[in-house]
Amino acid sequence: MILVFFWKIKARYIPWAILHMGLDRLALARRSDVKFWKLLGAGKGETFTPRDADILRWGLLVVVDKDSEIANSKIIKRWNKKSQSQFSAQLSPISVNGAWSKKSPFDQIPKA
């Protein structure tokens, strides 16, 4: 199952978000239900450069077991608490091509 989470945080939580981009890597790596994950920054949608980065928007893409409780995990609850808005969705790949960090996390997920 592929899940994506996005959060918009308040400016006062920017240092917290940067810290948790590092700390949450450890917590995600320890979870047995997590098969693949990527912590994400987000942009304004104008270009695909660091200049376009929106320091208030953060995200998580995760591939988990079907019965995973990641949506109720401490990681997600902490981000929800610090955010002023949240978005989450379950995704289905239309097609798969290539690797991400030398992994092919979507190969075993049924196509939409």
C-alpha positions as CSV (number, residue, x, y, z in Angstrom):
1,M,0.0,0.0,0.0
2,I,1.4,3.4,-1.0
3,L,0.5,6.4,1.3
4,V,1.4,10.0,1.0
5,F,1.1,12.7,3.7
6,F,1.6,16.4,3.3
7,W,1.7,19.1,6.0
8,K,1.8,22.9,6.0
9,I,3.4,24.0,9.2
10,K,3.6,27.4,10.9
11,A,6.8,29.4,10.5
12,R,7.7,28.9,14.2
13,Y,8.0,25.2,13.6
14,I,10.6,25.4,10.8
15,P,13.5,24.3,13.1
16,W,11.4,21.5,14.4
17,A,10.6,20.3,10.9
18,I,14.2,20.4,9.8
19,L,15.2,18.4,12.9
20,H,12.5,15.8,12.3
21,M,13.6,15.3,8.7
22,G,16.7,13.7,10.4
23,L,15.1,12.1,13.4
24,D,12.1,10.6,11.6
25,R,14.5,8.7,9.2
26,L,15.6,6.6,12.2
27,A,12.0,5.9,13.4
28,L,10.8,5.0,9.9
29,A,13.8,2.7,9.3
30,R,13.0,0.8,12.5
31,R,9.3,0.1,11.6
32,S,8.8,-3.5,10.3
33,D,5.6,-2.5,8.4
34,V,7.4,0.1,6.4
35,K,8.9,-1.3,3.2
36,F,10.1,2.0,1.6
37,W,9.9,5.7,2.6
38,K,10.9,9.1,1.5
39,L,10.7,12.3,3.5
40,L,9.8,15.1,1.2
41,G,10.2,18.9,0.9
42,A,7.7,20.6,-1.3
43,G,7.8,23.5,-3.7
44,K,5.5,26.2,-4.9
45,G,5.1,24.5,-8.3
46,E,6.8,27.2,-10.4
47,T,10.1,25.4,-11.1
48,F,11.9,22.3,-9.9
49,T,14.8,24.1,-8.2
50,P,15.8,24.8,-4.6
51,R,14.7,28.4,-5.3
52,D,11.2,27.1,-5.6
53,A,11.2,25.3,-2.2
54,D,8.5,26.1,0.3
55,I,10.0,25.7,3.8
56,L,6.5,25.5,5.3
57,R,5.4,22.4,3.3
58,W,6.7,18.9,4.1
59,G,5.7,15.4,3.2
60,L,6.2,11.7,3.6
61,L,5.8,9.0,0.9
62,V,5.6,5.5,2.4
63,V,5.1,1.9,1.1
64,V,3.7,-0.2,4.0
65,D,2.0,-3.5,4.6
66,K,-1.7,-3.5,3.9
67,D,-2.6,-3.7,7.6
68,S,-0.1,-1.0,8.7
69,E,-1.1,1.5,11.4
70,I,1.3,4.1,10.2
71,A,-1.5,6.7,9.9
72,N,-1.9,6.4,13.7
73,S,1.8,6.4,14.5
74,K,3.6,8.8,16.7
75,I,5.5,10.2,13.6
76,I,2.2,11.1,11.8
77,K,0.5,12.4,15.0
78,R,3.5,14.7,15.7
79,W,3.5,16.2,12.2
80,N,-0.3,16.6,12.4
81,K,0.0,18.4,15.7
82,K,2.6,20.9,14.4
83,S,0.7,21.5,11.1
84,Q,-1.9,24.0,10.3
85,S,-3.2,21.8,7.4
86,Q,-2.7,18.2,6.4
87,F,-3.4,16.1,3.4
88,S,-3.1,12.3,3.0
89,A,-4.0,9.8,0.3
90,Q,-3.6,6.2,-0.6
91,L,-2.0,5.9,-4.1
92,S,-2.0,3.3,-6.8
93,P,0.6,3.3,-9.5
94,I,-0.5,3.6,-13.1
95,S,2.9,2.4,-14.4
96,V,6.3,1.8,-12.9
97,N,9.7,2.7,-14.5
98,G,13.1,2.9,-12.9
99,A,14.4,3.0,-9.4
100,W,14.3,5.4,-6.5
101,S,17.5,5.3,-4.3
102,K,18.4,2.1,-6.1
103,K,15.1,0.5,-5.0
104,S,11.9,-0.3,-7.0
105,P,9.3,0.1,-4.2
106,F,6.3,0.1,-6.4
107,D,7.0,-3.1,-8.4
108,Q,5.0,-5.3,-6.1
109,I,2.0,-2.9,-5.8
110,P,-1.0,-3.8,-8.1
111,K,-1.4,-1.3,-10.9
112,A,-4.6,0.9,-11.0
